């Protein structure tokens, strides 16, 4: 009964869609002809990209890749009026997809090794430019064949396939043999493994994504037999497949059949949740909702974000901003150094004991240094299964992007991200693509991306805010901005508690605030007593100040640290200054949850009007670390003592 109802509903929807499209088709931007140099052989290659109307590069987006037929080129699916091409363009425009049509080695491609390499490079380029969440590949004739071939070769790259009038078995296909041999590097006799590898029918177990295939019974150019067999094999494997076969049809697909194929696949792809959420994953309102974020040091609360909160805590802020009446509690279950192995061991005690409605899973930066991609994928599958057994929904998160290091090269990280996408697709689990969001930011603003990181791999609080925004969008379907959310107040929690309890405060302070902190505290509480240690900066380089922070601060276990790097202490490059200043703050904090208070005093408090070019950068770095900054207002000519005392009072 259910299948019959769904079938009727789909027929009605397709009929309505055809009527709607006939009346009005969404206009897209002008086609852009993109040139790139192949990483494979250095040749100049091309693809056409059409952005959807009103495109926002910061929003998640899906991509449709359209592959031309034998004898055509990249412009066929962009300009040709034939039904298959028109349906592809209109389906992409309707769903606000980026539409891409590559040459993939032009007129006689057949998705040989060079075309395959070009496709991978194009996908990499698209993901670096845009926040790509899903990719659907389509094509007609040779393009329909190539779409199936590429999906079978790289199921981790493709979320859905629409193949029109193609073949699924290049071992048995008899036409265009000279062109195919040139593309594959030899004939069937010379390269039998190449022909088998590129035959979708012989690799049906790899086709896990939704697929629609159109065929004609009278098609003599590309006979339908292999595609029909592939459809039956996929159905037996319980894969989402739609076979649209016209016994009297020839080597073309009519508009209505093409639209039906696209709508079947796109509905399946978007329902899988790997694209941006169209509606909330949970029902937010008066009923309490519990979310647990499981992960490693990027999830947990550590010095990178100021030691008081991280993206899970910011996620709760974001959800309440997106849905003001949400009764939501987000629990942080991130532990530094952990991998999916550790996550499995503590899943019951740290996650499931809270009876969560939803669990977010974010591992990878440690896994990539310790295990194979296969083991990583199996661990993710087990984590998902155990959460679902506990009646919790799941969102998988790709790790943030990084600056390449020896242990964590970005190319390897991309492969682990691919495992997450493949797992999400096969298990129908939503994926929050933090990596893609970071990479899109990097392409847009490389220095801005650098400013999201506390070190080579850990985001600072600005990075965590971006992650919380992404995760909020995946969970609620709503966009929010956390840019104006300031640090938690009051800032001097431990200092005040000690003074209120009649105990002395151990202070480590850079001059001149080693001499100003005692009197300033007494203004706040006459009973305050400060035991001050001077953190000497006179005659020191920025690197030497950083070294002292690393060697001494955590060992001292102070109650309050006051960082006040003077104007004029600089570094050779912006990156060098950024790194050293970040690590002065990092080493001035305890490793995990904040154990002592930390304030930063801007150089302008002591040196108003200083020409130091990096004063703006200091403000940015302190904000990104979510520490409290005592700064001089631009129109305030008060003394350093007065500015400091006011700032201390605000932090109180």
URZIWO-V105876 format. One record per run of one state. SS is the DSSP state (~ for helix, > for strand, _ for the rest). FROM is the first residue (numbers start at 1). TO is the last residue. If there is no record, write none. Layout:
ss:SS from:FROM to:TO
ss:SS from:FROM to:TO
This chain:
ss:_ from:1 to:1
ss:~ from:2 to:23
ss:_ from:24 to:31
ss:> from:32 to:37
ss:_ from:38 to:43
ss:> from:44 to:50
ss:_ from:51 to:60
ss:> from:61 to:67
ss:_ from:68 to:75
ss:~ from:76 to:79
ss:_ from:80 to:82
ss:~ from:83 to:94
ss:_ from:95 to:97
ss:> from:98 to:102
ss:_ from:103 to:105
ss:~ from:106 to:108
ss:_ from:109 to:112
ss:~ from:113 to:129
ss:_ from:130 to:131
ss:> from:132 to:140
ss:_ from:141 to:141
ss:~ from:142 to:153
ss:_ from:154 to:159
ss:> from:160 to:164
ss:_ from:165 to:176
ss:~ from:177 to:184
ss:_ from:185 to:191
ss:~ from:192 to:197
ss:_ from:198 to:199
ss:~ from:200 to:206
ss:_ from:207 to:209
ss:> from:210 to:216
ss:_ from:217 to:224
ss:~ from:225 to:236
ss:_ from:237 to:240
ss:> from:241 to:246
ss:_ from:247 to:254
ss:~ from:255 to:271
ss:_ from:272 to:288
ss:> from:289 to:295
ss:_ from:296 to:302
ss:~ from:303 to:305
ss:_ from:306 to:310
ss:~ from:311 to:322
ss:_ from:323 to:327
ss:> from:328 to:334
ss:_ from:335 to:339
ss:~ from:340 to:345
ss:_ from:346 to:346
ss:~ from:347 to:350
ss:_ from:351 to:351
ss:~ from:352 to:354
ss:_ from:355 to:357
ss:> from:358 to:362
ss:_ from:363 to:366
ss:~ from:367 to:369
ss:_ from:370 to:372
ss:~ from:373 to:389
ss:_ from:390 to:392
ss:> from:393 to:397
ss:_ from:398 to:409
ss:~ from:410 to:427
ss:_ from:428 to:429
ss:> from:430 to:432
ss:_ from:433 to:433
ss:~ from:434 to:444
ss:_ from:445 to:445
ss:~ from:446 to:450
ss:_ from:451 to:452
ss:> from:453 to:453
ss:_ from:454 to:458
ss:> from:459 to:459
ss:_ from:460 to:460
ss:~ from:461 to:476
ss:_ from:477 to:492
ss:~ from:493 to:500
ss:_ from:501 to:504
ss:> from:505 to:510
ss:_ from:511 to:512
ss:~ from:513 to:524
ss:_ from:525 to:529
ss:> from:530 to:535
ss:_ from:536 to:541
ss:~ from:542 to:556
ss:_ from:557 to:559
ss:> from:560 to:563
ss:_ from:564 to:573
ss:~ from:574 to:587
ss:_ from:588 to:596
ss:> from:597 to:601
ss:_ from:602 to:602
ss:~ from:603 to:605
ss:_ from:606 to:614
ss:~ from:615 to:624
ss:_ from:625 to:627
ss:> from:628 to:630
ss:_ from:631 to:639
ss:~ from:640 to:651
ss:_ from:652 to:652
